[in-house]
């Protein structure tokens, strides 16, 4: 295992996007909302529609980092009977049909209850490439980090606009896959304006790592994605997609509608406007 993460599927997918002159797109969907069969179909469709990495949410009863849309999706998924083993089985089905890098976003409690090493080994066997655990401080992540390093599952860290420089250096040393920059202090969810501090935050991250830098939380529209992409290598979009899924639940239009959204977001990250901005930086 290359512990700097530079040869991981997640890192390579984002760096290959940059080499093509585009910025990476990381859509987020909640696994099991409205059902795991839909999760599989949607994941494959998004991979074919421009997503570079896919983030799958693991439903949890107390999702402290998530806003109302994703909290509601988690509740729908739990009500549908979604379990961690079922999500890993769905990942295996996705992996049979697509090689898109898959990152699970989960809180630590489900991993701890499952058994850290057992979970990571089974996740790797299913085809998971990375983990995002927003409620696990880096100082307490040794067991999960080491288990992931042993079998190629990247532990992707989050940083915020308030992360001090010394702590940022420590996080960067432990980073795998990419560094996830939270654009605002608060929970996930769409916002009408983007945070003014994104440029300074991503510049600080670039000083301490060569991994790709992604920005998420609050990005909902193609225009916001393009604006944010000036300052990072990839953008993460979740709540806007989850809202569309809620609106189309039970409809054959669910997968096509979310796929159109992702295609529009990706178009904004490969268009002339983004390239011109990049050239001017």
C-alpha positions as CSV (number, residue, x, y, z in Angstrom):
1,X,0.0,0.0,0.0
2,X,1.3,3.4,-1.0
3,X,0.6,5.4,2.2
4,X,0.8,8.8,0.6
5,X,-2.3,7.8,-1.4
6,X,-1.0,9.1,-4.6
7,X,-1.5,5.9,-6.5
8,X,-5.0,5.1,-5.1
9,X,-7.9,4.8,-7.5
10,X,-9.6,7.8,-5.9
11,X,-6.5,10.1,-6.3
12,X,-5.8,8.9,-9.8
13,X,-9.4,9.5,-11.0
14,X,-9.3,13.1,-9.8
15,X,-5.8,13.7,-11.2
16,X,-6.8,12.2,-14.6
17,X,-9.7,14.6,-14.7
18,X,-7.3,17.5,-14.2
19,X,-5.1,16.2,-17.0
20,X,-8.1,16.3,-19.3
21,X,-8.5,20.0,-18.5
22,X,-11.6,19.5,-16.3
23,X,-12.4,19.6,-12.6
24,X,-13.5,16.5,-10.8
25,X,-17.1,15.9,-9.7
26,X,-18.0,13.8,-6.6
27,X,-21.7,13.3,-6.3
28,X,-23.1,12.1,-3.0
29,X,-26.2,9.8,-2.7
30,X,-27.6,8.1,0.3
31,X,-27.3,4.3,0.1
32,X,-30.7,2.7,0.4
33,X,-32.8,5.7,-0.4
34,X,-35.3,4.8,-1.7
35,X,-33.8,1.3,-1.9
36,X,-30.5,-0.4,-2.5
37,X,-31.6,-1.6,-6.0
38,X,-32.1,2.1,-7.0
39,X,-28.7,2.9,-5.4
40,X,-27.0,0.4,-7.7
41,X,-28.8,1.6,-10.8
42,X,-28.1,5.3,-9.9
43,X,-24.5,4.7,-9.2
44,X,-23.9,3.0,-12.5
45,X,-25.8,5.8,-14.3
46,X,-23.8,8.6,-12.6
47,X,-20.5,6.9,-13.4
48,X,-21.6,7.0,-17.1
49,X,-22.7,10.6,-16.8
50,X,-19.5,12.3,-15.8
51,X,-19.0,11.5,-12.1
52,X,-15.3,10.9,-11.3
53,X,-15.7,9.5,-7.8
54,X,-19.0,8.5,-6.1
55,X,-19.7,9.1,-2.4
56,X,-22.2,6.8,-0.9
57,X,-23.8,7.8,2.4
58,X,-24.3,5.2,5.1
59,X,-27.6,6.0,7.0
60,X,-27.2,6.7,10.7
61,X,-29.7,7.8,13.3
62,X,-27.7,10.8,14.5
63,X,-26.0,12.4,11.5
64,X,-24.5,15.4,13.2
65,X,-22.7,16.8,10.1
66,X,-25.8,16.5,7.8
67,X,-28.5,19.1,7.0
68,X,-32.2,18.4,6.8
69,X,-32.2,16.9,3.3
70,X,-29.6,14.2,4.0
71,X,-31.0,13.6,7.5
72,X,-34.4,12.9,5.9
73,X,-32.7,10.6,3.3
74,X,-31.0,8.7,6.1
75,X,-34.3,8.2,7.9
76,X,-36.0,7.0,4.7
77,X,-33.1,4.5,4.2
78,X,-33.2,3.2,7.7
79,X,-37.0,2.9,7.5
80,X,-36.5,0.8,4.3
81,X,-34.4,-1.6,6.4
82,X,-30.9,-0.7,5.0
83,X,-28.1,-2.4,6.8
84,X,-24.3,-2.0,6.5
85,X,-24.0,-5.6,5.1
86,X,-26.6,-4.7,2.5
87,X,-24.7,-1.6,1.5
88,X,-21.5,-3.6,1.0
89,X,-23.5,-6.1,-1.1
90,X,-24.8,-3.2,-3.2
91,X,-21.2,-1.9,-3.6
92,X,-20.3,-5.4,-4.9
93,X,-23.1,-5.1,-7.5
94,X,-21.9,-1.7,-8.5
95,X,-18.4,-2.9,-8.9
96,X,-19.5,-5.6,-11.2
97,X,-20.8,-3.0,-13.6
98,X,-18.5,0.0,-13.1
99,X,-15.0,0.8,-12.0
100,X,-15.8,4.3,-10.6
101,X,-14.0,4.8,-7.3
102,X,-16.4,4.5,-4.4
103,X,-16.1,6.3,-1.1
104,X,-18.4,5.5,1.8
105,X,-19.4,8.5,4.0
106,X,-20.2,7.0,7.4
107,X,-20.3,7.9,11.1
108,X,-18.0,6.0,13.3
109,X,-20.6,4.2,15.4
110,X,-21.7,1.7,12.6
111,X,-18.0,0.9,11.9
112,X,-17.2,0.4,15.6
113,X,-20.1,-1.8,16.2
114,X,-19.3,-3.9,13.0
115,X,-15.7,-4.2,14.1
116,X,-13.1,-1.9,12.6
117,X,-10.9,-4.5,10.9
118,X,-13.8,-6.7,9.9
119,X,-15.6,-3.8,8.3
120,X,-12.6,-2.5,6.4
121,X,-11.7,-5.9,5.1
122,X,-15.2,-6.6,4.0
123,X,-15.5,-3.1,2.5
124,X,-12.3,-3.6,0.5
125,X,-13.5,-7.0,-0.7
126,X,-16.7,-5.5,-1.9
127,X,-14.9,-2.8,-3.8
128,X,-14.9,0.2,-1.5
129,X,-12.0,2.5,-2.2
130,X,-12.3,5.1,0.6
131,X,-14.0,6.2,3.7
132,X,-15.1,9.6,5.1
133,X,-15.9,9.6,8.8
134,X,-16.8,13.1,9.8
135,X,-17.2,12.4,13.6
136,X,-13.8,10.6,14.0
137,X,-11.0,13.0,15.1
138,X,-7.7,12.4,13.4
139,X,-6.1,11.8,16.8
140,X,-8.4,8.9,17.4
141,X,-8.3,7.4,13.9
142,X,-5.1,5.2,14.1
143,X,-7.0,1.9,14.2
144,X,-9.2,2.7,11.2
145,X,-6.3,4.4,9.3
146,X,-4.0,1.4,9.8
147,X,-6.7,-1.1,8.8
148,X,-7.4,0.9,5.7
149,X,-3.8,1.2,4.7
150,X,-3.4,-2.6,5.1
151,X,-6.1,-3.3,2.4
152,X,-6.2,-0.2,0.2
153,X,-9.2,1.6,1.7
154,X,-8.3,5.3,1.9
155,X,-9.3,7.4,5.0
156,X,-10.2,10.8,3.5
157,X,-10.0,13.7,6.0
158,X,-12.1,16.7,6.3
159,X,-10.9,20.2,7.1
160,X,-12.8,23.4,7.7
161,X,-12.2,27.1,7.3
162,X,-11.3,27.2,11.0
163,X,-8.7,24.4,11.0
164,X,-5.4,25.9,12.4
165,X,-2.2,25.6,10.4
166,X,-0.5,23.2,12.7
167,X,-3.5,20.9,12.9
168,X,-3.8,21.1,9.1
169,X,-0.2,19.8,8.7
170,X,-1.0,16.9,11.0
171,X,-4.2,16.0,9.1
172,X,-2.3,16.2,5.7
173,X,0.3,13.7,6.9
174,X,-2.6,11.3,7.6
175,X,-4.6,12.1,4.5
176,X,-5.4,9.5,1.9
177,X,-7.3,9.8,-1.5
178,X,-8.0,13.5,-1.4
179,X,-8.5,16.3,1.2
180,X,-12.2,17.2,1.7
181,X,-12.5,20.9,2.4
182,X,-15.8,21.9,4.1
183,X,-16.8,25.2,2.5
184,X,-18.7,26.5,5.5
185,X,-18.9,25.9,9.2
186,X,-22.1,24.0,9.8
187,X,-24.0,21.1,8.2
188,X,-24.6,20.0,4.7
189,X,-27.2,21.7,2.5
190,X,-27.6,24.1,-0.4
191,X,-26.9,27.8,0.1
192,X,-27.5,30.9,-2.1
193,X,-24.0,32.2,-1.9
194,X,-20.6,30.6,-1.5
195,X,-18.3,31.2,1.4
196,X,-15.7,33.9,0.8
197,X,-12.9,31.9,2.5
198,X,-12.7,29.0,0.1
199,X,-9.7,30.4,-1.8
200,X,-7.6,30.9,1.4
201,X,-8.6,27.5,2.8
202,X,-7.7,25.5,-0.3
203,X,-4.5,27.5,-0.7
204,X,-3.5,26.5,2.8
205,X,-4.3,22.9,2.1
206,X,-2.2,22.9,-1.1
207,X,0.8,24.0,0.9
208,X,0.8,20.8,3.0
209,X,-0.3,18.1,0.5
210,X,0.0,17.1,-3.1
211,X,-3.3,15.1,-2.9
212,X,-6.3,16.5,-4.8
213,X,-8.3,19.1,-2.9
214,X,-12.1,18.8,-3.1
215,X,-14.7,21.3,-1.7
216,X,-18.1,20.4,-0.6
217,X,-21.1,21.5,1.6
218,X,-23.4,24.0,0.1
219,X,-22.8,23.4,-3.6
220,X,-26.1,22.9,-5.4
221,X,-26.1,24.5,-8.9
222,X,-23.8,24.3,-11.9
223,X,-23.0,27.9,-11.4
224,X,-21.9,27.3,-7.8
225,X,-19.9,24.3,-8.9
226,X,-18.0,26.4,-11.6
227,X,-17.4,29.2,-9.1
228,X,-16.0,26.9,-6.5
229,X,-13.9,25.0,-9.0
230,X,-11.7,28.0,-9.5
231,X,-10.1,27.1,-6.1
232,X,-10.0,23.3,-6.0
233,X,-9.5,20.1,-8.0
234,X,-13.0,18.7,-7.4
235,X,-16.4,19.6,-6.0
236,X,-18.8,17.5,-4.0
237,X,-22.5,17.8,-4.5
238,X,-25.0,16.0,-2.2
239,X,-28.0,17.7,-0.8
240,X,-29.3,19.0,-4.2
241,X,-29.2,15.4,-5.6
242,X,-30.8,13.9,-2.5
243,X,-33.6,16.5,-2.7
244,X,-34.3,15.4,-6.3
245,X,-34.4,11.8,-5.3
246,X,-36.9,12.6,-2.6
247,X,-39.1,14.5,-5.1
248,X,-39.0,11.6,-7.6
249,X,-39.3,8.8,-5.1
250,X,-41.4,6.0,-6.6
251,X,-41.2,7.5,-10.1
252,X,-39.4,6.0,-13.1
253,X,-38.0,9.5,-13.6
254,X,-35.8,9.3,-10.4
255,X,-32.6,8.0,-12.1
256,X,-33.0,10.1,-15.3
257,X,-33.6,13.3,-13.3
258,X,-30.6,12.8,-11.0
259,X,-28.5,11.8,-14.0
260,X,-29.4,15.0,-15.8
261,X,-28.4,17.0,-12.7
262,X,-25.0,15.4,-12.6
263,X,-24.5,15.8,-16.3
264,X,-25.2,19.6,-16.0
265,X,-22.9,19.9,-13.0
266,X,-20.1,18.1,-15.0
267,X,-20.7,20.3,-18.0
268,X,-20.1,23.3,-15.7
269,X,-16.7,21.8,-14.7
270,X,-15.6,21.1,-18.2
271,X,-16.9,24.2,-19.9
272,X,-15.0,27.2,-21.4
273,X,-15.8,29.4,-18.3
274,X,-14.0,27.1,-15.9
275,X,-11.0,26.6,-18.3
276,X,-10.7,30.4,-18.7
277,X,-10.7,30.9,-15.0
278,X,-8.1,28.2,-14.5
279,X,-5.8,29.8,-17.2
280,X,-6.0,33.1,-15.4
281,X,-5.0,31.8,-12.0
